Amino acid sequence: MPRPLNILTLATLFPNASAPNFGIFVERQTAELASRAEADVTVVNPVGLPPWPISQLAQYSALAGLPEHEEWNGLNVHRPNFTLVPKVGGSRNPKAIAAAVLPLLKHLHGKQPFDLIDAEFFYPDGPAAMRLSQALDIPFTIKARGADIHHWGVDPKCRAQILEAANQASALLAVSQALKQDMINLGMDGDKIALHYTGLDQQKFKPVDRAAAKAKLDVAGPLFICAGALIKRKNQALAIEALTAFPGATLLIAGKGEEEASYRALAAKLDVAERVRFLGSVPHDELPALVAASDIAVLVSKSEGLANAWVEALSCGTPIIISEAGGARELVRSDIAGRIVAQDVGAIIGAIRSVLAAPPSQGDVRATVSHFSWQNNGDQLLEIFRKVTTAF
């Protein structure tokens, strides 16, 4: 048997002690890859810290206290710091990351040479990986997930770096066919882009006795859930507004973020505050019970690649109401899976009424994502990495 591939996973999106759900999907993918006998995986999670005095803010002081090296849920993780300039310094981040990471990588590479750098977010990870690959003379790949293309790709200074990295990379990955097309439209070579759907733990995200689960949550009427960061792009405000049309319904909001105060104010203004439960950052292992108890997951983001929350809800037997974003039509192929709607309160209300009037069976909903698994995700990723290292 050939020796295992020695893979360096470069990921600015990765959980840590202060944000255990941040980039959880990257952790799950990496853990699957690391579980294979054919792969040795080292994670480098660069941590951006601003100059003093901004570094004294609570959100940054917690990051400053993270260990430089630790075992995180069985993964070997290094967390070197780089200088971050919030709001205005985005175009500088790839160069700053590469400069901060390179001494560590040279040390690790000298002890056990890496075969490949796996960049897990297109920006800033991709352009940083390009610089590191040139220094170590090894190939690199980049995965696009959504916001890295839709947000950073419209910034001219960042777009130029994104396209240069895409041109230099040995392979590119996209989480949906729709995102692949967006990458092509941006100027990338479609022949280099592999479709790489997210994984899914179908043993955790599965249907339950919904009536009993609702009773445990002290919910009598319809139950809706929004799972995701509380940021404008995720559009939770529309779900709160739609709740006004369903007097007996409850809305669970699982996540935290900068919009929480405005969402709480909106719920109070609309007189639905008692029926909107802000749950904060729910541990990922506790999320399945909440999603499976819900009648509908309302996730009408402004942009996505292919949201893990969509796939996880369907696996729980919970239909989804989502916007025409990213790979929406790659999941919602019929009314069994849910509805694709305009980012409009009236459209959401109509879709909720339609689903509640004729709810699909939990088993039928779950069957729509039966092909999603971390096993399949890992198999495909390992095959891509084998091809890249063989061809380099």
N, C-alpha and C positions, 0 to 999 in steps of 0.2 A: 504494500500500500504506500502511495507517495506521502511525503510529509504534509502536515496540515498547512494551509495557507496562513501566513501571518498577516493579519488585517489590522490596520489602524483605522478606527472609526472616529472621524472628526465631527463633533456635534455641538453646536451652540444651543440646540434644543435638547435638553436632557434633564431628568429630575435631579433634585438635590434636597438636602434636609430642610431648607427653608421653603421649597416649592416642590413637594413630592409628586405632583401631578403634571409638572411642566415638561412637555415632551415625552409623556409616558409611552406614546406609540413608538418613539425611537428606541426607548429602553426595551420594549417588548420585542421589537424586531431584532435588536442587537443580542438580546438574551437567547432568542431562537437560534441565531447564527452561531453564537458562542457554545451552544449545547451540542453542536455537531463535531464529530471527531475530525472532520476535514478542515476545521477552522480554529485558529487561535485568534482571539480578539482582544485588542487593547483600546479602550475608549479615552479620547482626549476631549474634554468638555471645557473649552475656553470660557472664562468668567470675566465679563466686562465690568470694570470698576471706574467710576469717574474720578477726576482730581478732587482734592480737598478744596472747599468744604462740602461739596455736594456728596462726597463719599460718606459723610456722617449721617445722611438720611437713613432711616430705619431699613428701607428696602435694599440699600447697598451695604450697610453694616452687617446684615445677616449673611450676605454673599461673601464679604471679606473674611468672615469667620469659618468658611468652609475649608476642610482639609485639602492640601495640595494633592494628596494621593489617598485613595481609600478603596475598599471593596464595597461596592454598592449592589445589593441584591445578587451577589455572586459574580458581579462583573468587576474587572480591574479598571478603575477610573482615575485619571489624572485631571486636575482642574487648575491649570496655570492661569494667572490673571493677565489681562491686557487692559490698556487704558482706553476707556470709552468716553466719548463726549455726547451726552444725551441730546436727543432731538436733532442736532445739526451735524453730528460727526459720522453719519452712516457710511459715507463714501470712503472714509479712512479705515474702517474696521477690518477689512480683509488683510491689509498690510500690517496693521497693529497685531492682529491675531497671529499671522505668520511669524512675525518677529518675536512674539512672546513664546510661541510653541516650539520654534526650531531648535533651540538649545536642548530642550527635553527630548525631542525626537531624535536628534543626532546621538544622544546618549543611549536611548532605547534601541535605536537602529544599529548602533555599534555592538550592542550585546546580543541582539537577535534581529537580523535584518527583516524589515517589513517587505511584503510582496506588493502591497497596494494600499492606497488611501481611499477610504470610503467617506465622502462628504455627504452628510445627512440633511442638509438644507441648502438650497441653491445660493442663497446670499445671507450672510457673508462667507459661509463655509466653503462654497465652491471656489471663488477666487483665492481664498487663503490656501486651500488644498493645492491649487495650481502652483503657487509659489513653493510650497513645501515639497511637492513632487519633483519640481525642477532641482531643488537643493539635494534631494536624496536619490534622484534618478530612478524613480519608480512610477508606475501608472497611477491614475486616480479616476474615480467615478463620482458623479454628483446626482443626488436625488432631488427632484422638485416636488413640493408638497402643496403649493397653492399661493399663499401670501408672499412667498419668496419670489414668485414670478409676477403676481398681480400687483403687489405693492412696490417692491424694489425695482422691478422691470420697467416701471414708468419714470424712474428717476434717471435722467441722462447720464450722470456720473456713475451711477451703479450699473445701469444697463450696459454700458461699454465693458465693464469688468465682467458682468455676467456672460456676455457674448464671447469675450476672449476665453474665459474659463470653459465655456461650452465647446468652443473650437478645439481647445487643447486636451480636453478630457477624453479618456479612452471609451467611456460609455456614459450615457445619461439615462435616468429613470424618471418616470412620471407616474403619479398615483391614480390617474384617470386618462382615458382617451381624450377627453375634452382638454385637460391640462397639456397633454402632448401637443394638441393642435395649437394651443396658446403659445407654447414654446416655439413651434414652427413659425407661427405668425410673428414672433419676436425676432426671428432670424436664425434659429437653430436648425441643424441638419436632422431632419426627421428620421433618417436611416440609423442615426446613432441612439435614438430614444426608445427605450424598452418600456412597455406598460407594466407597472409593478404595483398591483393592488395591495392595500393594507392587509394585515393579518387579522385574526379574530379568535378569541378564546371562546369557543362555543360551549364549553363546559361551564363557564361562568355566566355568560350572557345567554340565558335560556328562558323559556316561558315558565311562569308559575301560576298558581291559583290566584287569579287577579282579584277576585272578590275578597279572599282572605288577606291578600297583601294590602289591599286598600283599607280593610278594617284595622289592620295593624298600624296603619298610618293615620287612623281616625279620619278617613275620607269616605263620604257616603255617595257623592255624585261623581260626575266625570272627572278624571284626573289627567292633566297634561304635564309634560315636562320639557324644559329647555336645559340642555347640558352643554356647557362651554364657557369660555372666558367672557366676562361681562365687559365687552368692548363694542363700539358702535358697529363694527363690521358684522357682528353676530346677530344684531337686530332683535334682541329680546324685547325691546319696547313694543314691537308689533304684537307679540304674544300677550303682553300685559293688556294692551288696548283691546285685543280680541276677546279677552276674558269677560269684558263687560256684557257681551251678548249671551253669556252662559251663567246665569245667576247661581246655579247650584254647583258650579265647577271649581276645582282647585288647580292652581298652577305651581309646580315645583321649579325653582330656578337653582340649578346646581352649578356653581362656579363663583369666582370672584374676579374683580377687575375695576377699572377706573370709572365705569358707568354705574356702579351699584347705587351710589347716592341719588343719582338722577332717576334711576329706575324705581327706587323706593318712593321718591317724591311723586313720580308719575302714578304709581299704584295708589298712593294716598289721594291724589287729585281726582282719580277716577272712581274712588270709593270702593276699591277692590283689595286694599291692603291686607285685610283679614284673610283673603283667599289666595294671596301670593306668598309662598314660603321661600324665603331666601336662605338657602342651605349652606352657602359658602363653598369652599373647596372640599368636595366630598372625596374621600379616599377612593381610588379607582376600584378597589375590591368591594366597596359598599355600593357602588353605582348600579350594578346589575339589578339589585332588588328594587330600587326606585324606578328604573326604566321599565322593568317587567310589570310593575304594578300599574303603570300608566296606560291609559287608553290610547293616547296619541303623543308622539314626540313632535314638538313644533320647533323647527330649526331652519328659519328662513334667512340664512346668512346673505350678505351682499356679495360675497365671493368665497369660493372654496376650491380645493382640488378634488378630493372625495373625502368628506368628513368621516372620521372614525365613529363619531356619535351617530351618524346615519346608519352605518353598518351594525353597530352594537344594538341600536334600538330594534332594527328588523330581526336580529338574531333572538331578541327577547320576545318576539311575536308582537311587537308594538309598531303599528303603522306610523309612517312619518309624513309630515307636511313640510315641504322644503321649497326653496326658491329655485329658479332656473339658474343654478350656479354649478360650475365645474362639472363633475360627473353625475349630476342629478339623474339624467335619463339613462345612465348605465345601471342605476339601482331601481328606480321607479319605472318599471316597464309595464305595469298594469295597476289597476285600482287596489289590488291586493296589498301592494307595498305602501300605498298612500297616494298623495297628490303632490303635483308640482304647481306652485301658484306664483302669482305676481307678488312683489313686495308691497302688499296693500292689505290693510286691515279687513276690508270687505271680502277680499278673495280668501283670506285665511279663515274668516268666520264661515263662509260658504263651504270651504273644504272640511272644516271641523264638523259642520252639520251633516255633510254627506257621509263622512266616515262613521259618525255616531249612529246615523240612521241605518247603516248596513255594515256593521263591523266585520271584517274578515276574521277567519279563525286564526288563532295564534300560530298553529302549526303551518298554515299556508303562508303566513307572513314570514315565518322563520325560514321556510324553504327557499325564499327568494335570495338568500345569501348563503346557501349551503356550500357554495364553492369557495367561500372565504375561510381561510385558516392560517395560523402561523406556520404550520407545516408547509403548505403550498408557498407561502411568502418566502420562507427560508430556502426551500428547494430552488426557487427561481433565482434568488439573490446569489446563492452559492454558484449556480451555473453561470451567471453573468460574470462573477469574479474569476471563475476558472478560465473562461474565454479571454478575458482581458489580460490576465497574467500570462497565458500561453502565447498570446499574440504580441505581447510587448517585447 
